[in-house]
Every structure is written in C-alpha cells, then in structure tokens.
Amino acid sequence: MAITRILGVNVSNRTEVAAEVQKVLTRYGCSIRTRLGINDLEEEGIQGAGGLIILELSGDALEWEKMETELRKIDRIEVNRMDFRRENV
C-alpha cells in the first residue's frame, strides 16, 4: 500500500524565515512532487506577512521525515501533515 503525504507549512513572518525555509525545501527538492505557495497580503503598516506552503511529497518516506524534522526546527512556522493510504495501481 502506498502513501501520499501532504505537508502544510504555515509561515507567520515570511521576511524572517523565508531563506531558511527555502534552504530546507531545496535540500529535499527531489522529495517534493508538488509545491503550492499562498501568500498573505501584507496589511498596511504590517511588514513580513506570512503565508502557507502546501507540499505533496513523493519518493523515500525517510527523506520526508528528515525534511519535516528540519522544518519543525525553524522558529515561527507550523507544520502539519496529512497521509492518504492508497492501493498500488
């Protein structure tokens, strides 16, 4: 049985953590099948609005765990996971 894993990465202050998040995502780029970024609109007078990154993962599940662990170490972000089990086709 195969697993499709989706990670949601909620970034609360993009200007402070974007470079660090990008380094992790680049390091594990071979495990990312789909990446969708949804940026919050910066409100007037508020700098560094956040956003949401949605990742569909593929490949080695051990690499997924390593990436998730590294992302969780970054301050001011939240990581949530969804796993979908599916029959091999």
LUMMAR-879602 format. One line per field, with one value per residue (C-alpha): chain; z, x, y; residue number from 1. Coordinates in pm, 1 decimal. Layout:
# LUMMAR-879602
kette [A,...] .
Z [Z,...] .
X [X,...] .
Y [Y,...] .
nr [NUM,...] .
END
This chain:
# LUMMAR-879602
kette [A,A,A,A,A,A,A,A,A,A,A,A,A,A,A,A,A,A,A,A,A,A,A,A,A,A,A,A,A,A,A,A,A,A,A,A,A,A,A,A,A,A,A,A,A,A,A,A,A,A,A,A,A,A,A,A,A,A,A,A,A,A,A,A,A,A,A,A,A,A,A,A,A,A,A,A,A,A,A,A,A,A,A,A,A,A,A,A,A] .
Z [0.0,-98.4,95.5,-39.2,213.4,214.9,435.0,520.2,630.2,788.7,787.1,1027.0,924.7,575.0,579.5,883.4,784.5,406.2,335.3,597.5,478.3,116.7,206.1,357.2,63.3,-182.6,8.8,-17.7,-360.2,-503.0,-249.4,-346.2,-623.1,-598.4,-422.5,-381.7,-208.8,-84.7,40.6,288.1,164.2,363.3,552.4,555.0,809.8,882.3,742.5,672.9,625.3,633.3,403.6,356.0,162.9,62.4,-38.6,-196.7,-128.4,-329.3,-307.8,10.6,329.4,537.4,344.6,418.2,789.7,771.9,586.5,830.0,1127.1,981.0,905.0,1260.2,1398.2,1230.5,1459.7,1364.8,1138.0,1196.7,1010.9,976.0,792.1,610.9,498.4,246.2,204.7,-140.8,-319.7,-563.4,-915.5] .
X [0.0,138.1,113.0,55.4,180.6,80.6,265.0,119.4,377.2,229.1,483.9,397.2,665.0,795.0,1068.4,1235.4,1229.8,1190.9,1558.7,1583.9,1264.2,1382.6,1715.0,1533.3,1293.5,1582.4,1776.4,1478.7,1361.2,1371.7,1105.0,865.8,627.0,402.8,453.9,188.5,254.5,-26.7,97.0,-92.9,-145.7,62.3,-166.3,-87.7,183.2,248.1,573.2,663.0,321.5,310.8,181.5,105.4,312.4,143.6,371.9,282.8,570.0,696.7,983.0,1150.6,942.7,1262.8,1353.3,1004.5,1065.5,1404.3,1256.2,966.6,1205.3,1421.8,1120.3,987.2,1315.5,1255.8,1101.0,772.9,644.0,390.3,397.9,100.9,79.3,-188.8,-130.1,-353.3,-320.4,-397.7,-384.7,-98.3,-224.7] .
Y [0.0,339.9,664.6,1012.2,1267.5,1632.2,1882.0,2219.2,2475.5,2788.4,3070.7,3352.3,3603.9,3542.3,3806.4,3649.8,3283.5,3262.4,3198.1,2924.5,2753.4,2773.1,2607.5,2310.6,2282.4,2298.0,2030.6,1794.4,1909.5,1556.6,1456.8,1737.4,1642.2,1949.3,2282.8,2549.5,2880.4,3104.4,3441.1,3655.0,4006.1,4248.4,4476.9,4844.4,4909.1,4539.9,4407.4,4047.2,3892.8,3516.7,3253.1,2888.7,2635.0,2310.5,2023.0,1689.6,1452.0,1157.1,911.2,792.3,828.2,854.6,1170.2,1308.2,1258.8,1431.8,1729.3,1760.1,1745.0,2022.1,2240.3,2197.5,2334.9,2671.6,2933.4,3098.1,2823.6,2547.2,2215.2,1979.8,1650.7,1452.6,1094.5,921.8,548.2,417.0,86.3,41.5,80.5] .
nr [1,2,3,4,5,6,7,8,9,10,11,12,13,14,15,16,17,18,19,20,21,22,23,24,25,26,27,28,29,30,31,32,33,34,35,36,37,38,39,40,41,42,43,44,45,46,47,48,49,50,51,52,53,54,55,56,57,58,59,60,61,62,63,64,65,66,67,68,69,70,71,72,73,74,75,76,77,78,79,80,81,82,83,84,85,86,87,88,89] .
END
